[in-house]
Amino acid sequence: MRINIKQTLTLRFVLVFAGLWIFASMAIYYSSAEFRREEFYERLQTRANVAAKLLVDVEEVDAQLLKKIEAANPVQLPGQRLTIFDYNNEELFSTDALDVIQVGDDRFNEIRLDGEVHWTQNEIEVLGLLYTGKYDRFVVVASGQDVYGYRKLQYLRNILLVVFLISLVVISFAARLYAGKALEPISEVVDEVNQIGFTNLSSRVSEGNGQDEIATLGITFNRMLNRLHSAFESQRSFITNASHELRTPMTSILSQVDVILLRDRDVQKYKEVLASIRDDVHELSALAGRLLLMARVDAFREALVPIRVDTILWQSIGDVSKTFSNQIAVDFDTEIDDEGYLTVLGDEQLVKSAIQNLLENACKYSSGKDVKVSVGLASGQVRILVVDEGIGISEEDLQQVGQPFFRGINTGAFSGSGIGLNLVKKIMELHNGTFVMVSKAGEGTRTSLFFSHSKF
């Protein structure tokens, strides 16, 4: 059988109550039983001391008179018996005609040694005490049955049991109502969550008073919804933009093929069309590669390992130089006099992709002008600075740099997809680094990558 939270809370509440009630009842019953016992033995002690004092210390009272006094006493304990023994353990006085209470030598010795001894004999409670008179010491044995005391204890036990059973039933209903009331806000959150789907991800659950645990649950769930909504919107935007970017070169290829097939052309024309198609395929291949790299960056969970950024930089320059004719000048800061400064934790392929993207942009948008690269230290980090004298970026566009598929208004004459800088930004975030771009339209661009290294 499946038990829900409401039933679990009710059961636990009832068990806790039952445990506390049983403990309290046992404590009350035990305390009452101890009080009854102490009170009864005090009464036995009083009767024993009075009788011994009359017999031993009052000369006018002998055993016969004491029996009459005891018989005439209006306050008698049920089953009361009283016996007084001299120093030889010989009986001087007794109301126990049938010798119900047996006292052996060991018991006499114990009473004389301890001064007072309690014991029970066949439901009869017995008190033995040592009474010191003017000339000798006597052993007094008093006994009786506390009928009224036990009856009160039995009544108390019955009351506690009945009240416990009634309270158990009442507390079960109360606990169920309380658990239901306590879980009501959670049920409301569950109902609200069930109403949220992919069509209304912008909806949010109630956050209550914003302070208690239920509010914390609502706030946490809303934050999760914000992340899901952001991821969903990002994915939808990515699919839309990627589809558009992929469609452009494919449409160009199909258009050129359709046109060239309309009629026969000379060989030179076919070569021109094939060359154009080749460029479109290269563009399509580069776009597909960047899209796959974006997917890898988003799902990156691998451990970072020590890598040399100078080695990756030279590899990137070599690859870029195969495509662009720009001269790339590299300058290393004189502060870097140890190879350890150039060692960082990272993923070689991703770091190479980030550096190569910056170099390609610098070469592409500078129209053949030289590109400068400097490697140095800044604020305890390795900085790779790429400087070009290209078309630059306007102040408005600079604020949106790094957004996926965003391209500046002055880049229409250049091929591209707007993915590169977004990749650079994500890669630097994965490496706990920083990507900084400073640019002005018509005056070129300065882009910097900052990596932490083992020296700091």
Solvent accessible surface area in square Angstrom, and as a share of the most:
residue,aa,sasa,rsa
1,M,214,0.96
2,R,229,0.84
3,I,92,0.47
4,N,82,0.42
5,I,110,0.56
6,K,63,0.27
7,Q,65,0.29
8,T,38,0.22
9,L,67,0.33
10,T,17,0.10
11,L,97,0.48
12,R,155,0.57
13,F,91,0.38
14,V,21,0.12
15,L,108,0.54
16,V,93,0.53
17,F,46,0.19
18,A,15,0.12
19,G,40,0.38
20,L,116,0.58
21,W,65,0.23
22,I,84,0.42
23,F,147,0.61
24,A,44,0.34
25,S,16,0.10
26,M,128,0.57
27,A,46,0.36
28,I,84,0.43
29,Y,70,0.27
30,Y,143,0.54
31,S,68,0.44
32,S,33,0.21
33,A,27,0.21
34,E,59,0.27
35,F,133,0.55
36,R,22,0.08
37,R,93,0.34
38,E,96,0.43
39,E,78,0.35
40,F,2,0.01
41,Y,11,0.04
42,E,106,0.48
43,R,98,0.36
44,L,1,0.01
45,Q,60,0.27
46,T,79,0.46
47,R,33,0.12
48,A,0,0.00
49,N,55,0.28
50,V,76,0.44
51,A,0,0.00
52,A,0,0.00
53,K,113,0.48
54,L,46,0.23
55,L,29,0.14
56,V,40,0.23
57,D,34,0.18
58,V,49,0.28
59,E,164,0.74
60,E,137,0.62
61,V,16,0.09
62,D,80,0.42
63,A,28,0.22
64,Q,117,0.52
65,L,69,0.34
66,L,0,0.00
67,K,85,0.36
68,K,140,0.59
69,I,67,0.34
70,E,13,0.06
71,A,86,0.66
72,A,81,0.63
73,N,43,0.22
74,P,127,0.80
75,V,97,0.56
76,Q,82,0.37
77,L,8,0.04
78,P,38,0.24
79,G,34,0.33
80,Q,34,0.15
81,R,53,0.19
82,L,2,0.01
83,T,14,0.08
84,I,0,0.00
85,F,23,0.10
86,D,21,0.11
87,Y,130,0.50
88,N,85,0.43
89,N,49,0.25
90,E,105,0.47
91,E,96,0.43
92,L,74,0.37
93,F,3,0.01
94,S,15,0.10
95,T,53,0.31
96,D,10,0.05
97,A,98,0.76
98,L,154,0.77
99,D,83,0.43
100,V,47,0.27
101,I,22,0.11
102,Q,119,0.53
103,V,29,0.17
104,G,42,0.41
105,D,104,0.54
106,D,120,0.62
107,R,72,0.26
108,F,10,0.04
109,N,89,0.46
110,E,67,0.30
111,I,0,0.00
112,R,55,0.20
113,L,152,0.76
114,D,91,0.47
115,G,27,0.26
116,E,71,0.32
117,V,12,0.07
118,H,64,0.29
119,W,29,0.10
120,T,88,0.51
121,Q,38,0.17
122,N,127,0.65
123,E,142,0.64
124,I,13,0.06
125,E,9,0.04
126,V,0,0.00
127,L,0,0.00
128,G,0,0.00
129,L,7,0.04
130,L,35,0.17
131,Y,31,0.12
132,T,90,0.52
133,G,16,0.15
134,K,144,0.61
135,Y,204,0.78
136,D,45,0.23
137,R,115,0.42
138,F,25,0.10
139,V,0,0.00
140,V,0,0.00
141,V,5,0.03
142,A,3,0.02
143,S,1,0.01
144,G,0,0.00
145,Q,61,0.27
146,D,11,0.05
147,V,60,0.35
148,Y,129,0.49
149,G,9,0.09
150,Y,113,0.43
151,R,144,0.53
152,K,145,0.61
153,L,13,0.07
154,Q,93,0.41
155,Y,146,0.56
156,L,45,0.22
157,R,118,0.43
158,N,68,0.35
159,I,73,0.37
160,L,25,0.13
161,L,102,0.51
162,V,79,0.45
163,V,59,0.34
164,F,31,0.13
165,L,93,0.46
166,I,104,0.53
167,S,26,0.17
168,L,47,0.24
169,V,87,0.50
170,V,92,0.53
171,I,35,0.18
172,S,38,0.24
173,F,136,0.57
174,A,44,0.34
175,A,1,0.01
176,R,112,0.41
177,L,137,0.68
178,Y,144,0.55
179,A,2,0.02
180,G,24,0.23
181,K,141,0.60
182,A,47,0.37
183,L,29,0.14
184,E,79,0.35
185,P,47,0.30
186,I,55,0.28
187,S,57,0.37
188,E,94,0.42
189,V,11,0.07
190,V,76,0.43
191,D,80,0.42
192,E,54,0.24
193,V,42,0.24
194,N,114,0.58
195,Q,136,0.61
196,I,30,0.15
197,G,33,0.32
198,F,154,0.64
199,T,112,0.65
200,N,51,0.26
201,L,27,0.13
202,S,79,0.51
203,S,43,0.28
204,R,85,0.31
205,V,6,0.03
206,S,66,0.42
207,E,71,0.32
208,G,65,0.63
209,N,98,0.50
210,G,40,0.38
211,Q,156,0.70
212,D,59,0.31
213,E,139,0.62
214,I,42,0.21
215,A,0,0.00
216,T,77,0.45
217,L,79,0.39
218,G,0,0.00
219,I,46,0.23
220,T,72,0.42
221,F,44,0.18
222,N,10,0.05
223,R,147,0.54
224,M,69,0.31
225,L,6,0.03
226,N,74,0.38
227,R,151,0.55
228,L,86,0.43
229,H,52,0.23
230,S,68,0.44
231,A,60,0.46
232,F,66,0.27
233,E,59,0.26
234,S,64,0.41
235,Q,107,0.48
236,R,126,0.46
237,S,48,0.31
238,F,60,0.25
239,I,99,0.50
240,T,85,0.49
241,N,43,0.22
242,A,8,0.06
243,S,46,0.30
244,H,105,0.47
245,E,34,0.15
246,L,54,0.27
247,R,139,0.51
248,T,74,0.43
249,P,4,0.02
250,M,97,0.43
251,T,68,0.40
252,S,39,0.25
253,I,30,0.15
254,L,113,0.56
255,S,54,0.35
256,Q,38,0.17
257,V,48,0.28
258,D,86,0.45
259,V,82,0.47
260,I,14,0.07
261,L,130,0.65
262,L,141,0.70
263,R,156,0.57
264,D,128,0.66
265,R,49,0.18
266,D,93,0.48
267,V,105,0.60
268,Q,112,0.50
269,K,84,0.35
270,Y,81,0.31
271,K,120,0.51
272,E,88,0.40
273,V,20,0.11
274,L,115,0.57
275,A,39,0.30
276,S,42,0.27
277,I,27,0.14
278,R,141,0.52
279,D,80,0.41
280,D,20,0.10
281,V,72,0.41
282,H,114,0.51
283,E,65,0.29
284,L,41,0.20
285,S,70,0.45
286,A,48,0.37
287,L,8,0.04
288,A,41,0.32
289,G,38,0.36
290,R,63,0.23
291,L,21,0.10
292,L,133,0.66
293,L,23,0.12
294,M,5,0.02
295,A,57,0.45
296,R,65,0.24
297,V,7,0.04
298,D,84,0.43
299,A,71,0.55
300,F,16,0.07
301,R,196,0.71
302,E,103,0.46
303,A,89,0.69
304,L,53,0.26
305,V,80,0.46
306,P,95,0.59
307,I,16,0.08
308,R,76,0.28
309,V,0,0.00
310,D,18,0.09
311,T,65,0.38
312,I,3,0.02
313,L,0,0.00
314,W,131,0.46
315,Q,75,0.33
316,S,0,0.00
317,I,18,0.09
318,G,35,0.34
319,D,47,0.24
320,V,2,0.01
321,S,57,0.37
322,K,170,0.72
323,T,107,0.62
324,F,51,0.21
325,S,103,0.67
326,N,12,0.06
327,Q,126,0.56
328,I,30,0.15
329,A,59,0.46
330,V,38,0.22
331,D,91,0.47
332,F,70,0.29
333,D,51,0.26
334,T,131,0.76
335,E,103,0.46
336,I,26,0.13
337,D,123,0.64
338,D,59,0.31
339,E,115,0.52
340,G,19,0.18
341,Y,43,0.16
342,L,12,0.06
343,T,35,0.20
344,V,4,0.02
345,L,108,0.54
346,G,0,0.00
347,D,19,0.10
348,E,84,0.38
349,Q,108,0.48
350,L,0,0.00
351,V,0,0.00
352,K,54,0.23
353,S,18,0.12
354,A,0,0.00
355,I,0,0.00
356,Q,43,0.19
357,N,10,0.05
358,L,4,0.02
359,L,0,0.00
360,E,39,0.17
361,N,37,0.19
362,A,3,0.02
363,C,2,0.01
364,K,48,0.20
365,Y,40,0.15
366,S,2,0.01
367,S,86,0.56
368,G,46,0.44
369,K,104,0.44
370,D,81,0.42
371,V,0,0.00
372,K,123,0.52
373,V,2,0.01
374,S,31,0.20
375,V,2,0.01
376,G,3,0.03
377,L,37,0.18
378,A,24,0.18
379,S,118,0.76
380,G,26,0.25
381,Q,42,0.19
382,V,0,0.00
383,R,73,0.27
384,I,1,0.00
385,L,16,0.08
386,V,2,0.01
387,V,32,0.19
388,D,14,0.07
389,E,101,0.45
390,G,10,0.09
391,I,46,0.23
392,G,5,0.04
393,I,31,0.15
394,S,27,0.18
395,E,135,0.61
396,E,135,0.61
397,D,11,0.05
398,L,50,0.25
399,Q,146,0.65
400,Q,87,0.39
401,V,28,0.16
402,G,5,0.05
403,Q,94,0.42
404,P,50,0.31
405,F,25,0.10
406,F,54,0.23
407,R,71,0.26
408,G,15,0.14
409,I,150,0.76
410,N,55,0.28
411,T,15,0.09
412,G,74,0.71
413,A,101,0.78
414,F,47,0.20
415,S,72,0.47
416,G,29,0.28
417,S,14,0.09
418,G,20,0.19
419,I,0,0.00
420,G,11,0.11
421,L,31,0.16
422,N,9,0.05
423,L,0,0.00
424,V,0,0.00
425,K,78,0.33
426,K,51,0.22
427,I,0,0.00
428,M,2,0.01
429,E,106,0.48
430,L,55,0.27
431,H,12,0.05
432,N,125,0.64
433,G,16,0.16
434,T,63,0.36
435,F,39,0.16
436,V,59,0.34
437,M,32,0.14
438,V,89,0.51
439,S,18,0.11
440,K,126,0.53
441,A,54,0.42
442,G,62,0.60
443,E,119,0.54
444,G,6,0.06
445,T,14,0.08
446,R,118,0.43
447,T,9,0.06
448,S,11,0.07
449,L,0,0.00
450,F,35,0.14
451,F,3,0.01
452,S,62,0.40
453,H,11,0.05
454,S,89,0.57
455,K,92,0.39
456,F,158,0.66
